C-alpha cells in the first residue's frame, strides 16, 4: 500500500526518536507483559503473541506519548492542557501529576461522568464545555493561546507519536521473532509510532472498524480526509480524520490497513475474555477481529503480534456514550 519511498521525504518520527523516547520515559511507564499463545489459540491460524498494553498506567498506551510530550516541552507554571473525553485525558492528567505540573483537561459535557471523575481523580482541573469534542478542543486551544500552557494533541504531535512507538521498541525486545504486528487505528498516533520503530523490518498491519475507516480512506485518497464515524469501537477508534504524522509514516512503513465489522470486534472481545481472561475494550479487540474475520490471514508458520492497546470499558458491555464527545482517539 506504500506510495512513497523512504527517502522521498523526511518523516516526522524515526527510530531514533522512538529510541530516545524510550530512555526518557522509562522511569515513568510500565513495561507491559506479553503473552505467547499456543498454535490455534483463540480459534485463529498462526502463532500469536499478545502485547498487553491494557496493563499500562490508566488502562491504555496513552501515557507513553503523554509523558514524552511533557518531558520534552517547555512548561512553566501554567502547566499543560489537553482536550479529551477519554483515554488521553486520563493519561495527561496522570503524567502531569507524576511530573508535578498542573493540568487542565477540557471535556465535552456529553462525556460520561465516570470518565470525568477519573480524570479529576488524577488531580487535573476539569473544564466541562457545552457541546461535543470539537467545542472542547476549541476551548482548550483558545486557553493555550491565552495562557501559554503546553498543549498536548492526542495523536498528531511528534513527541506523542514517538512516545507511542516505545510500545513497539519494547515488544521487539520481548518478542524479537515476530513476522507481523497488528495494530488498531484511530487517529494514527499508535500505528505511526509502531511503524516508525519497525521501519519495514517487520510487517505492520492496521485494523479499523468499517464504520471508522479513517486511515484506510486517507491512504486511498493519498491524503487525510474526513469520514463519518460510528459503531461499537468509535469511542476509541472514531477519529474523523487521520493525523498528518501517522498518515505520512503509514504511507512508507504500513503494509496495509484492513476493515472489520462490529460483529467481529464483539466476537474478538468475547474470545479474549473467555480464552485468556483479557478484558479488552472494543477498540483493543480490533486486531484479533481482523484474524477472526479473515481480513488478515497469517501464513501457517507466521508469528503475529496483536497489540491489546486498552482496557477502559465496562466489563458488562459497551458503554453507551455519545460518539461526538470522544473524538480524541489513537
WOFEN-V954516 format. One record per run of one state. SS is the DSSP state (alpha for helix, beta for strand, coil for the rest). FROM is the first residue (numbers start at 1). TO is the last residue. Records with the same first field share a line. If there is no record, write none. Layout:
BEGIN
SS = FROM-TO / FROM-TO
END
This chain:
BEGIN
coil = 1-14 / 26-33 / 37-40 / 44-46 / 56-56 / 61-61 / 73-79 / 84-86 / 100-102 / 109-112 / 122-124 / 130-132 / 148-149 / 152-157 / 175-179 / 185-188 / 199-202 / 210-213 / 222-233 / 238-243 / 254-255 / 261-261 / 277-281 / 293-302 / 309-309 / 311-322 / 327-330
alpha = 15-25 / 41-43 / 53-55 / 57-59 / 62-72 / 87-99 / 113-121 / 133-147 / 158-174 / 189-198 / 214-221 / 234-237 / 244-253 / 262-276 / 282-292 / 323-326
beta = 34-36 / 47-52 / 60-60 / 80-83 / 103-108 / 125-129 / 150-151 / 180-184 / 203-209 / 256-260 / 303-308 / 310-310
END
